[in-house]
Amino acid sequence: MEQSVLFSVAPDYYRSAVAELRRSLPVRKILRVGEDAGVVRLDAGGQAEVAQAAIAGDLRFVRHLAAVDEDVKTAQLDDLDAEGVADWAADVVLDELDTGDEVSLHVWDSGEVPWAPGKIRRPLLEVLMDNGIRVVTSGAEQTVSLCVGTERTTVGLGSSGLGLCDWAGGRIRLAKRKEQVSRAELKLEELFGFIGAPTGRVAVDLGASPGGWSRILRTHGFERVYAVDPADLDERVLADDEIHHHRTTAGEFLDHYQGEPVDLIVNDMRMVPHMTAVTMVDAADILRPGGQVVVTFKLGTSNPVKQTDESLETLAAAYDPTFIRQLQHNRHELTVVATRR
């Protein structure tokens, strides 16, 4: 039986996501929803199978998934106002819900569309509540997802646990804090929201400047952080006596390190993915067995799937990847978490 699943991506990596879907799953058809979303129709399986492929690291460019019970060309809804679109969506999902059920509600758009998501969400919320459905912001076992795209509009009711992310479209928004020293901190905070914060005493931050990742590691309980970068660190970071700035390159630091094995190495350096992977294999010598690495592969838009495949193959000489995904706060990047064998 053919089943459909909505997926979201970074707009520049839509084709990469499609390529990975086609090589990993029994795809019947893929249809564009909008600039950052599509619908994949499978010959067998559904959202659970797509989610498992993403969790296993086969779908690195898919950010978010949602069930699709019905999808139409957006042009077919042109005669409706926002309340009409909400009524159409409610008619689809209410058949699957019982009075007293609890759901999260995701309403979002992909590209420029005639209706603002907020204008649709409110009447849809009211219809659901009028029918005895309890709607919560997050944490429900089921999610009603409505995506209005420039080309197609989809609606469905599915398992929240199979969505990869409990934010509409995977679009996580983290607030900037006064103590923040770099935008890069948001990447690490988003990642920890998925996998939990790593634990340990000693960490190394390669390419640390201006020190945001080092600061985050200290807030999550690491007692000592070696911040490695020839460039300066923010004065607020240097004020922490347990962040030790080594004004040198990653290679020099790794060659001369003689301390105890470390628990975690993070790397957000600007270098091509293959060289990043080589550096991390070298870094395995100072990492305890079972220790973790967090690394961003800086991708271009020229065959990013091949770049990723080759870099992960290099990384596999010392590590077992446990998480691979293009996060909302990644730009032309991929975040990888791996454990040293």
Secondary structure, DSSP 8 states (H G I E B T S, - for coil): --EEEEEE--GGGHHHHHHHHHHHS-EEEEEEEETTEEEEEESS--HHHHHHHHHTTS-SS--EEEE-SEEEEGGGGTT--HHHHHHHHHHHHGGG--TT-EEEEEEEEESS-SS-HHHHHHHHHHHHHHTT-EEESS--SEEEEEEEESSEEEEEEEEGGGSSSSSGGG-------TT---TTHHHHHHHHHHH-----SEEEEET-TT-HHHHHHHHTT-SEEEEE-SS---HHHHT-TTEEEE-S-HHHHHHH--S--EEEEEE---S-HHHHHHHHHHHGGGEEEEEEEEEEEE--SSSHHHHHHHHHHHHTTTEEEEEEE--TT-SSEEEEEEEE-
